Amino acid sequence: MVSLLVLLLLIVKLWRLNFSRKSPRLRSLLLAAISLFWFISGPRRE
């Protein structure tokens, strides 16, 4: 479970480096996807 979160953080960092220059909208989409992932993982963690 922890490794999944670490992997996600790494992907986010890479994505921010690649997409922050191209379009800020993609960053918002990524944040929304992460929020969804967190929402799904939240109840499962408990």
C-alpha positions as CSV (number, residue, x, y, z in Angstrom):
1,M,0.0,0.0,0.0
2,V,2.8,2.4,0.9
3,S,4.8,1.6,-2.2
4,L,1.7,2.5,-4.3
5,L,1.6,6.0,-2.7
6,V,5.3,6.5,-3.2
7,L,5.0,5.4,-6.8
8,L,2.1,7.9,-7.3
9,L,4.2,10.7,-5.8
10,L,7.1,9.9,-8.2
11,I,4.7,9.9,-11.1
12,V,3.3,13.2,-10.0
13,K,6.7,14.8,-9.8
14,L,7.7,13.6,-13.2
15,W,4.3,14.7,-14.6
16,R,4.7,18.2,-13.1
17,L,8.1,18.5,-14.7
18,N,6.8,17.5,-18.1
19,F,3.4,19.2,-18.2
20,S,3.9,22.3,-16.2
21,R,5.4,23.9,-19.3
22,K,2.8,22.6,-21.8
23,S,-0.5,23.1,-20.1
24,P,-1.6,23.8,-16.5
25,R,-4.9,22.1,-17.3
26,L,-3.2,18.7,-17.3
27,R,-2.0,19.4,-13.8
28,S,-5.5,20.0,-12.6
29,L,-6.6,16.8,-14.3
30,L,-3.8,14.9,-12.6
31,L,-4.7,16.4,-9.2
32,A,-8.3,15.3,-9.8
33,A,-7.2,11.8,-10.6
34,I,-5.0,11.7,-7.4
35,S,-8.0,12.9,-5.3
36,L,-10.1,10.1,-6.8
37,F,-7.3,7.6,-6.0
38,W,-7.0,8.9,-2.5
39,F,-10.8,8.7,-2.0
40,I,-10.9,5.1,-3.2
41,S,-7.8,4.1,-1.1
42,G,-9.0,5.9,2.0
43,P,-11.8,3.6,3.2
44,R,-9.8,0.6,2.2
45,R,-6.9,1.6,4.3
46,E,-9.2,1.7,7.4
